[in-house]
Amino acid sequence: MSIGFLNQTNGLELGETGLLSVRQFVQPMVLAVFVAAALVLTIDHYYAAELRAAASLDDEVRGALTRYLSNPFCLGILAVFLAAACYATLQAVGLRVDTLHLRLLVDANDPPGWHGLACRLSGRAPLTMDGLFRAALRWGASAREDQIAALGDHLLLARESQYQQNLGPLHFAVWVLPLLGFIGTVIGITAAIGGLKDVVVSPSGIAPTSGGGLAGVLAGLQYAFDTTFMGLVLVIPTMLMMLGLRARAQVVAMLFHEAMLDAQYGADSAYRSAHGSS
């Protein structure tokens, strides 16, 4: 069996993505990382300095925000969260594109003006180049009536696998955010132990040098608690974004399956059977 024979039988050309597309999660992930890095650098460079000079904020609020923004580990945790939020937004746009593709297949209308930009941002291919939709059209045209249901099940499984792959970076963010918080806790406690040694050495309990003694212990514990708090708090909206995307992906997958069933039985067959109309 040669590659040419495969091309003749299924029409799949070399270089195509097939049923699963890596671009759907790589392209939004790269874009999200760049956007998150730009936002964190902007916050660190401009907002932190303005926050210290802001007189309209309460002293406790300004002190807490300044403390978090001056902590490099907290900024790293914030960068991971912003990247996850940007990625979730782009995947939501991609699910909107998938829904539009289903409607274009049914209605045979021209795509709206925002379609091209949404495809580029979300990593989706245009309808004529989408591997899954091309497979549905190619195999559905030659399948017998009793094969369309099985074909729909196979394509639905491929669609669900694609969405699980697309949610992978969000699963990683949910796992890594509290882990980064715990790593910051270890770093802070290690620094606190170093300051505690100075307290033990000093008979008065006052640090012999600046930054040591009780001040070093408190600074290390503050560092530990701040990173843990930020990691645990930011994982909550990340999980909510992932759950929302998963629910929306299931809706789109069911719409795709419904379209396959309509292709087999007709959109109005169930209504005609229930009401006995001709």
Residue frames as qw, qx, qy, qz and C-alpha x, y, z in Angstrom:
[[0.000, 0.889, 0.459, 0.000, 0.00, 0.00, 0.00],
 [0.462, 0.203, 0.016, 0.863, 1.50, 3.33, -1.03],
 [0.042, -0.443, -0.329, 0.833, 0.93, 6.89, 0.12],
 [0.204, 0.097, -0.444, -0.867, -0.48, 7.69, -3.30],
 [0.328, -0.330, -0.851, -0.245, -3.13, 5.04, -2.80],
 [0.208, -0.516, -0.623, 0.550, -4.13, 6.68, 0.49],
 [0.052, 0.338, -0.042, -0.939, -4.41, 10.05, -1.23],
 [0.278, -0.058, -0.669, -0.687, -6.62, 8.54, -3.91],
 [0.347, -0.389, -0.852, -0.041, -8.93, 6.82, -1.45],
 [0.289, -0.680, -0.561, 0.373, -9.54, 9.44, 1.20],
 [0.224, 0.840, 0.212, 0.446, -8.51, 12.70, -0.43],
 [0.509, -0.838, 0.009, 0.195, -6.28, 13.68, 2.53],
 [0.575, 0.713, -0.221, 0.334, -3.28, 15.58, 1.23],
 [0.718, -0.145, -0.332, 0.594, 0.09, 15.60, 2.95],
 [0.214, 0.201, -0.162, 0.942, 0.64, 18.57, 5.25],
 [0.467, -0.539, -0.272, -0.646, -2.96, 18.82, 6.44],
 [0.245, -0.415, 0.625, -0.614, -3.73, 18.66, 10.15],
 [0.319, -0.150, -0.934, -0.067, -6.24, 15.83, 9.85],
 [0.446, -0.648, -0.574, -0.228, -8.98, 15.41, 12.43],
 [0.549, -0.719, -0.214, 0.368, -6.93, 16.93, 15.27],
 [0.373, 0.792, -0.036, 0.482, -5.28, 20.34, 15.01],
 [0.639, -0.278, -0.313, 0.645, -2.28, 21.24, 17.17],
 [0.185, 0.328, 0.083, 0.923, -2.59, 24.85, 16.04],
 [0.408, -0.676, -0.410, -0.456, -5.85, 25.24, 17.97],
 [0.657, -0.724, -0.166, 0.132, -4.00, 25.23, 21.30],
 [0.681, -0.105, 0.042, 0.723, -0.43, 26.21, 20.32],
 [0.220, 0.495, 0.231, 0.808, -1.30, 29.46, 18.56],
 [0.389, -0.804, -0.201, -0.401, -3.61, 30.83, 21.31],
 [0.784, -0.525, -0.133, 0.304, -1.15, 29.70, 23.98],
 [0.586, 0.084, 0.063, 0.803, 1.79, 31.55, 22.39],
 [0.014, -0.628, -0.223, -0.745, -0.33, 34.68, 21.94],
 [0.601, -0.740, -0.249, -0.169, -1.57, 34.45, 25.55],
 [0.766, -0.321, -0.111, 0.545, 1.99, 34.15, 26.89],
 [0.380, 0.277, 0.110, 0.875, 3.12, 37.27, 25.02],
 [0.261, -0.702, -0.261, -0.609, 0.07, 39.26, 26.17],
 [0.726, -0.641, -0.239, 0.068, 0.53, 38.16, 29.79],
 [0.689, -0.129, -0.059, 0.710, 4.24, 39.04, 29.75],
 [0.167, 0.462, 0.163, 0.856, 3.46, 42.50, 28.34],
 [0.462, -0.733, -0.278, -0.415, 0.78, 43.12, 30.98],
 [0.776, -0.520, -0.196, 0.298, 2.99, 42.04, 33.89],
 [0.563, 0.056, 0.017, 0.824, 5.91, 44.16, 32.68],
 [0.051, -0.601, -0.228, -0.764, 3.57, 47.13, 32.30],
 [0.627, -0.712, -0.269, -0.169, 2.16, 46.63, 35.79],
 [0.778, -0.350, -0.128, 0.507, 5.61, 46.26, 37.30],
 [0.468, 0.177, 0.099, 0.860, 7.01, 49.31, 35.51],
 [0.096, -0.432, -0.177, -0.879, 4.17, 51.82, 35.72],
 [0.582, -0.583, -0.379, -0.420, 1.35, 50.79, 38.02],
 [0.733, -0.363, -0.424, 0.390, 3.49, 49.80, 41.01],
 [0.350, 0.043, -0.144, 0.925, 5.19, 53.21, 41.09],
 [0.270, -0.414, -0.227, -0.839, 1.87, 55.06, 40.73],
 [0.683, -0.492, -0.521, -0.139, 0.33, 52.88, 43.42],
 [0.593, -0.242, -0.406, 0.652, 2.97, 53.88, 45.95],
 [0.119, 0.016, -0.046, 0.992, 2.24, 57.56, 45.29],
 [0.303, -0.505, -0.591, -0.551, -1.56, 57.22, 45.20],
 [0.055, -0.122, 0.523, -0.842, -3.17, 59.24, 47.96],
 [0.623, -0.134, -0.166, -0.753, -6.78, 58.20, 47.26],
 [0.762, -0.082, -0.638, -0.074, -6.28, 54.62, 48.45],
 [0.712, -0.676, 0.074, -0.171, -6.43, 53.51, 52.03],
 [0.056, -0.741, 0.667, -0.059, -3.01, 52.94, 53.59],
 [0.652, -0.178, 0.728, -0.116, -3.73, 49.26, 54.25],
 [0.798, 0.516, 0.302, -0.075, -4.98, 48.63, 50.72],
 [0.405, 0.856, -0.322, 0.016, -2.08, 50.51, 49.16],
 [0.287, -0.627, 0.718, -0.088, 0.38, 48.68, 51.39],
 [0.769, 0.032, 0.632, -0.090, -1.06, 45.25, 50.52],
 [0.738, 0.661, 0.137, -0.020, -1.12, 45.91, 46.77],
 [0.187, 0.863, -0.467, 0.045, 2.37, 47.36, 46.85],
 [0.508, -0.458, 0.725, -0.081, 3.62, 44.34, 48.77],
 [0.820, 0.249, 0.514, -0.026, 2.16, 41.89, 46.26],
 [0.616, 0.786, 0.013, 0.039, 3.35, 43.82, 43.23],
 [0.027, 0.835, -0.544, 0.080, 6.87, 44.17, 44.63],
 [0.692, -0.276, 0.666, -0.046, 7.10, 40.41, 45.21],
 [0.263, 0.447, -0.674, -0.526, 8.66, 38.84, 42.08],
 [0.066, 0.067, 0.995, 0.015, 7.17, 35.46, 42.86],
 [0.329, 0.559, 0.584, -0.488, 3.68, 36.97, 43.13],
 [0.342, 0.632, -0.262, -0.644, 4.23, 38.68, 39.79],
 [0.102, 0.238, -0.911, -0.320, 5.14, 35.32, 38.28],
 [0.190, 0.339, 0.893, -0.226, 1.94, 33.78, 39.65],
 [0.339, 0.662, 0.236, -0.626, -0.01, 36.74, 38.27],
 [0.223, 0.495, -0.599, -0.589, 1.63, 36.22, 34.87],
 [0.031, 0.043, 0.991, 0.126, 0.50, 32.57, 34.81],
 [0.247, 0.541, 0.691, -0.412, -3.06, 33.60, 35.69],
 [0.303, 0.672, -0.073, -0.672, -3.17, 36.35, 33.05],
 [0.137, 0.316, -0.813, -0.470, -1.87, 33.92, 30.43],
 [0.106, 0.256, 0.959, -0.066, -4.57, 31.41, 31.42],
 [0.276, 0.641, 0.445, -0.561, -7.27, 34.10, 31.28],
 [0.270, 0.593, -0.380, -0.656, -6.12, 35.29, 27.85],
 [0.052, 0.137, -0.945, -0.293, -5.95, 31.71, 26.59],
 [0.204, 0.419, 0.841, -0.275, -9.46, 30.98, 27.89],
 [0.313, 0.667, 0.125, -0.665, -10.74, 34.08, 26.10],
 [0.240, 0.463, -0.645, -0.558, -9.19, 32.98, 22.80],
 [0.024, 0.074, 0.994, 0.078, -10.64, 29.48, 23.20],
 [0.296, 0.556, 0.598, -0.496, -14.06, 31.00, 23.82],
 [0.339, 0.626, -0.254, -0.655, -13.63, 32.87, 20.54],
 [0.106, 0.263, -0.898, -0.336, -12.66, 29.57, 18.90],
 [0.198, 0.315, 0.906, -0.201, -15.82, 27.87, 20.16],
 [0.360, 0.661, 0.223, -0.620, -17.79, 30.74, 18.68],
 [0.256, 0.512, -0.610, -0.548, -16.04, 30.10, 15.36],
 [0.053, -0.006, 0.995, 0.087, -16.88, 26.37, 15.55],
 [0.312, 0.525, 0.673, -0.418, -20.55, 27.21, 16.12],
 [0.340, 0.676, -0.134, -0.640, -20.47, 29.60, 13.17],
 [0.096, 0.330, -0.845, -0.410, -18.97, 26.87, 10.96],
 [0.208, 0.273, 0.932, -0.115, -21.87, 24.58, 11.80],
 [0.341, 0.687, 0.378, -0.518, -24.36, 27.28, 10.84],
 [0.225, 0.617, -0.456, -0.600, -22.50, 27.99, 7.60],
 [0.067, -0.093, 0.964, 0.241, -22.68, 24.31, 6.68],
 [0.236, 0.489, 0.811, -0.221, -26.43, 24.27, 7.24],
 [0.254, 0.813, 0.282, -0.442, -27.35, 27.67, 5.79],
 [0.668, 0.294, 0.376, 0.571, -24.61, 27.92, 3.11],
 [0.049, 0.991, 0.122, 0.011, -24.17, 31.64, 3.81],
 [0.519, 0.587, -0.300, 0.545, -21.03, 33.75, 3.56],
 [0.598, -0.375, -0.468, 0.532, -19.05, 34.17, 6.82],
 [0.117, -0.974, -0.187, 0.044, -19.27, 37.54, 8.61],
 [0.357, 0.840, -0.268, 0.308, -16.47, 40.07, 8.53],
 [0.390, -0.718, 0.516, -0.257, -15.03, 39.11, 11.92],
 [0.995, -0.008, 0.065, -0.074, -14.64, 35.46, 10.89],
 [0.734, 0.503, -0.292, 0.351, -11.11, 35.76, 9.49],
 [0.007, -0.661, 0.482, -0.576, -9.70, 37.62, 12.50],
 [0.764, -0.388, 0.315, -0.407, -11.39, 35.22, 14.93],
 [0.980, 0.167, -0.090, 0.062, -9.88, 32.24, 13.10],
 [0.525, 0.572, -0.402, 0.486, -6.39, 33.72, 13.29],
 [0.267, -0.614, 0.451, -0.590, -6.66, 34.59, 16.98],
 [0.814, -0.267, 0.354, -0.377, -8.11, 31.24, 18.06],
 [0.220, -0.397, 0.866, 0.212, -5.98, 29.04, 15.82],
 [0.682, 0.371, 0.591, -0.218, -9.00, 27.77, 13.89],
 [0.256, -0.033, 0.673, 0.693, -8.76, 27.03, 10.21],
 [0.447, 0.189, -0.146, -0.862, -11.31, 28.50, 7.78],
 [0.800, 0.109, 0.399, -0.436, -14.28, 26.29, 7.07],
 [0.807, 0.519, -0.223, -0.171, -12.92, 25.08, 3.73],
 [0.425, 0.546, -0.675, 0.257, -9.63, 24.03, 5.40],
 [0.557, -0.430, 0.520, -0.484, -10.95, 22.58, 8.68],
 [0.162, 0.258, -0.946, -0.115, -9.91, 18.93, 8.83],
 [0.249, 0.199, 0.869, -0.379, -12.93, 17.69, 10.77],
 [0.518, 0.552, 0.237, -0.609, -15.52, 19.45, 8.64],
 [0.402, 0.520, -0.603, -0.452, -13.77, 18.34, 5.46],
 [0.009, 0.107, -0.993, 0.039, -13.81, 14.76, 6.70],
 [0.396, 0.364, 0.667, -0.516, -17.52, 15.02, 7.53],
 [0.539, 0.600, -0.081, -0.585, -18.33, 16.31, 4.04],
 [0.295, 0.470, -0.775, -0.301, -16.04, 13.83, 2.29],
 [0.000, -0.018, 0.993, -0.118, -17.10, 10.70, 4.15],
 [0.403, 0.372, 0.571, -0.611, -20.72, 11.76, 4.57],
 [0.508, 0.494, -0.271, -0.651, -21.15, 12.13, 0.81],
 [0.485, 0.299, -0.784, -0.245, -20.09, 8.52, 0.16],
 [0.145, -0.083, 0.891, -0.421, -21.47, 6.81, 3.29],
 [0.317, -0.365, -0.796, -0.364, -24.57, 4.66, 3.18],
 [0.443, -0.616, -0.106, -0.643, -27.56, 5.63, 5.27],
 [0.866, -0.453, -0.212, -0.016, -26.84, 2.95, 7.87],
 [0.739, 0.044, -0.213, 0.638, -23.24, 4.18, 8.20],
 [0.072, 0.703, -0.004, 0.708, -23.92, 7.83, 8.90],
 [0.650, -0.724, -0.045, -0.228, -24.77, 7.24, 12.58],
 [0.878, -0.266, 0.016, 0.397, -21.47, 5.44, 13.17],
 [0.507, 0.444, 0.049, 0.737, -19.64, 8.13, 11.20],
 [0.226, -0.808, -0.050, -0.543, -21.23, 10.78, 13.39],
 [0.800, -0.597, -0.016, 0.049, -20.08, 8.95, 16.54],
 [0.802, 0.015, 0.043, 0.595, -16.50, 8.76, 15.27],
 [0.272, 0.582, 0.071, 0.763, -16.42, 12.43, 14.30],
 [0.474, -0.801, -0.077, -0.356, -18.00, 13.43, 17.61],
 [0.858, -0.415, -0.013, 0.302, -15.27, 11.50, 19.44],
 [0.612, 0.256, 0.067, 0.746, -12.65, 13.35, 17.38],
 [0.062, -0.757, -0.110, -0.641, -14.30, 16.67, 18.21],
 [0.679, -0.724, -0.047, -0.113, -14.32, 15.89, 21.94],
 [0.840, -0.153, 0.018, 0.521, -10.67, 14.83, 21.77],
 [0.373, 0.533, 0.079, 0.755, -9.85, 18.16, 20.14],
 [0.326, -0.802, -0.059, -0.497, -11.58, 20.09, 22.89],
 [0.836, -0.525, -0.033, 0.160, -9.84, 18.06, 25.60],
 [0.713, 0.133, 0.046, 0.687, -6.54, 18.89, 23.93],
 [0.113, 0.684, 0.101, 0.714, -7.47, 22.58, 23.79],
 [0.558, -0.775, -0.055, -0.292, -8.24, 22.61, 27.53],
 [0.863, -0.040, -0.291, 0.412, -4.81, 21.17, 28.36],
 [0.322, 0.389, -0.255, 0.825, -3.12, 24.53, 29.13],
 [0.459, -0.572, 0.043, -0.679, -5.93, 25.45, 31.52],
 [0.922, -0.317, -0.224, -0.002, -5.56, 22.11, 33.31],
 [0.691, 0.164, -0.287, 0.643, -1.86, 22.89, 33.62],
 [0.016, -0.533, 0.156, -0.831, -2.60, 26.38, 35.02],
 [0.726, -0.534, -0.094, -0.424, -4.99, 24.93, 37.62],
 [0.927, -0.184, -0.210, 0.249, -2.24, 22.55, 38.70],
 [0.618, 0.244, -0.187, 0.724, 0.70, 24.96, 38.59],
 [0.137, -0.734, 0.003, -0.665, -0.82, 28.03, 40.33],
 [0.722, -0.661, 0.070, -0.191, -1.08, 26.47, 43.82],
 [0.910, -0.028, -0.047, 0.411, 2.22, 24.68, 43.22],
 [0.384, 0.548, -0.106, 0.735, 3.95, 28.03, 42.60],
 [0.424, -0.748, 0.053, -0.507, 2.34, 29.32, 45.79],
 [0.903, -0.426, 0.022, 0.054, 3.74, 26.41, 47.77],
 [0.757, 0.247, -0.078, 0.600, 7.19, 26.88, 46.24],
 [0.049, 0.695, -0.106, 0.710, 7.06, 30.52, 47.35],
 [0.714, -0.649, 0.008, -0.263, 6.08, 29.29, 50.80],
 [0.921, -0.140, -0.048, 0.360, 9.20, 27.12, 50.98],
 [0.489, 0.471, -0.076, 0.730, 11.38, 30.03, 49.85],
 [0.256, -0.743, 0.049, -0.617, 9.83, 32.38, 52.42],
 [0.840, -0.536, 0.001, -0.080, 10.13, 29.91, 55.29],
 [0.840, 0.095, -0.091, 0.526, 13.74, 29.24, 54.35],
 [0.226, 0.590, -0.111, 0.768, 14.46, 32.97, 54.55],
 [0.553, -0.700, 0.008, -0.452, 12.61, 33.17, 57.89],
 [0.928, -0.304, -0.089, 0.199, 14.74, 30.38, 59.32],
 [0.621, 0.328, -0.119, 0.701, 17.85, 32.29, 58.27],
 [0.118, -0.666, 0.090, -0.731, 16.59, 35.35, 60.13],
 [0.798, -0.555, -0.105, -0.210, 15.69, 33.22, 63.15],
 [0.844, -0.006, -0.225, 0.487, 19.34, 32.19, 63.45],
 [0.247, 0.482, -0.167, 0.824, 20.30, 35.82, 63.90],
 [0.536, -0.636, -0.029, -0.554, 17.71, 36.19, 66.66],
 [0.924, -0.330, -0.169, 0.090, 19.11, 33.16, 68.49],
 [0.686, 0.201, -0.197, 0.670, 22.65, 34.45, 68.14],
 [0.016, 0.529, -0.123, 0.840, 21.79, 37.94, 69.37],
 [0.246, -0.232, -0.798, 0.499, 21.17, 37.94, 73.17],
 [0.180, 0.272, 0.279, -0.903, 18.87, 40.96, 72.95],
 [0.451, 0.490, 0.745, -0.038, 16.77, 39.52, 70.15],
 [0.292, 0.869, 0.011, -0.400, 17.51, 42.58, 68.03],
 [0.851, 0.446, 0.105, 0.255, 19.09, 42.05, 64.64],
 [0.551, -0.524, 0.174, 0.626, 22.79, 42.94, 64.63],
 [0.166, -0.118, 0.500, 0.842, 22.53, 43.98, 60.98],
 [0.494, 0.312, 0.046, -0.810, 19.75, 45.47, 58.91],
 [0.699, 0.216, -0.478, -0.486, 17.40, 42.91, 57.41],
 [0.445, 0.088, -0.876, 0.165, 18.23, 40.20, 59.94],
 [0.090, 0.009, 0.709, -0.699, 16.82, 39.10, 63.28],
 [0.330, 0.460, 0.716, -0.408, 13.10, 39.42, 63.88],
 [0.384, 0.630, -0.112, -0.665, 12.71, 41.66, 60.83],
 [0.219, 0.353, -0.818, -0.397, 14.14, 38.90, 58.62],
 [0.142, 0.175, 0.959, -0.169, 11.84, 36.30, 60.21],
 [0.364, 0.586, 0.458, -0.560, 8.75, 38.45, 59.66],
 [0.340, 0.593, -0.381, -0.623, 9.76, 39.34, 56.10],
 [0.091, 0.195, -0.945, -0.247, 10.30, 35.68, 55.25],
 [0.208, 0.354, 0.867, -0.283, 6.94, 34.64, 56.71],
 [0.364, 0.637, 0.158, -0.661, 5.21, 37.48, 54.90],
 [0.253, 0.455, -0.670, -0.529, 6.79, 36.35, 51.63],
 [0.022, 0.026, 0.999, 0.038, 5.61, 32.79, 52.28],
 [0.264, 0.498, 0.700, -0.438, 2.03, 33.76, 53.14],
 [0.324, 0.617, -0.099, -0.711, 1.70, 36.23, 50.25],
 [0.232, 0.321, -0.786, -0.475, 2.73, 33.71, 47.57],
 [0.055, 0.197, 0.974, -0.099, 0.50, 30.97, 49.01],
 [0.283, 0.567, 0.477, -0.609, -2.47, 33.33, 49.23],
 [0.336, 0.562, -0.305, -0.691, -2.05, 34.57, 45.66],
 [0.146, 0.188, -0.914, -0.328, -1.64, 31.09, 44.21],
 [0.087, 0.317, 0.919, -0.217, -4.71, 29.70, 45.99],
 [0.289, 0.599, 0.324, -0.672, -6.91, 32.71, 45.22],
 [0.317, 0.526, -0.422, -0.667, -6.10, 32.92, 41.51],
 [0.015, -0.050, 0.974, 0.222, -6.69, 29.21, 40.93],
 [0.321, 0.445, 0.712, -0.437, -10.41, 29.69, 41.71],
 [0.475, 0.668, 0.009, -0.573, -11.27, 31.92, 38.70],
 [0.157, 0.444, -0.791, -0.390, -9.01, 29.73, 36.54],
 [0.176, 0.133, 0.972, -0.074, -11.10, 26.68, 37.45],
 [0.401, 0.597, 0.463, -0.517, -14.29, 28.61, 36.74],
 [0.345, 0.633, -0.386, -0.575, -13.00, 29.59, 33.30],
 [0.048, 0.236, -0.944, -0.225, -12.11, 25.98, 32.55],
 [0.282, 0.333, 0.856, -0.277, -15.54, 24.73, 33.66],
 [0.412, 0.663, 0.170, -0.602, -17.26, 27.35, 31.52],
 [0.284, 0.541, -0.625, -0.485, -15.23, 26.42, 28.45],
 [0.087, -0.049, 0.994, 0.038, -15.86, 22.72, 29.02],
 [0.384, 0.490, 0.658, -0.423, -19.61, 23.30, 29.23],
 [0.415, 0.696, -0.114, -0.574, -19.57, 25.38, 26.06],
 [0.117, 0.417, -0.832, -0.347, -17.45, 22.78, 24.26],
 [0.257, 0.177, 0.942, -0.125, -19.99, 20.10, 25.13],
 [0.446, 0.642, 0.347, -0.518, -22.77, 22.25, 23.69],
 [0.335, 0.654, -0.455, -0.503, -20.84, 22.72, 20.43],
 [0.051, -0.215, 0.964, 0.147, -20.08, 18.98, 20.27],
 [0.370, 0.385, 0.797, -0.283, -23.77, 18.17, 20.67],
 [0.434, 0.707, 0.023, -0.558, -24.63, 20.68, 17.94],
 [0.181, 0.501, -0.753, -0.387, -22.16, 18.91, 15.68],
 [0.174, 0.051, 0.982, -0.045, -23.72, 15.54, 16.51],
 [0.430, 0.561, 0.514, -0.486, -27.18, 16.95, 15.89],
 [0.373, 0.656, -0.335, -0.564, -26.08, 18.15, 12.47],
 [0.065, 0.272, -0.932, -0.232, -24.86, 14.62, 11.66],
 [0.280, 0.304, 0.873, -0.258, -28.19, 13.13, 12.77],
 [0.432, 0.658, 0.174, -0.592, -30.08, 15.67, 10.66],
 [0.251, 0.523, -0.651, -0.490, -27.99, 14.59, 7.69],
 [0.020, -0.030, 0.997, 0.069, -29.12, 11.00, 8.23],
 [0.092, 0.472, 0.856, -0.193, -32.75, 11.35, 9.26],
 [0.030, 0.612, 0.406, 0.678, -33.67, 14.83, 8.11],
 [0.032, 0.188, -0.398, 0.898, -34.27, 17.83, 10.34],
 [0.551, -0.120, 0.094, -0.820, -38.04, 17.31, 10.49],
 [0.552, 0.003, -0.807, -0.210, -38.27, 13.49, 10.58],
 [0.182, -0.147, -0.815, 0.531, -38.73, 13.25, 14.35],
 [0.316, 0.216, 0.252, -0.889, -41.52, 15.83, 14.23],
 [0.585, 0.132, -0.483, -0.638, -43.22, 14.06, 11.33],
 [0.451, -0.041, -0.890, 0.049, -43.04, 10.69, 13.09],
 [0.032, -0.176, -0.696, 0.695, -44.47, 12.11, 16.32],
 [0.379, 0.359, 0.231, -0.821, -47.37, 13.88, 14.66],
 [0.560, 0.296, 0.772, 0.052, -48.03, 11.45, 11.81],
 [0.379, 0.785, -0.017, -0.489, -47.79, 14.07, 9.09],
 [0.857, 0.360, 0.282, 0.240, -46.80, 13.18, 5.58]]
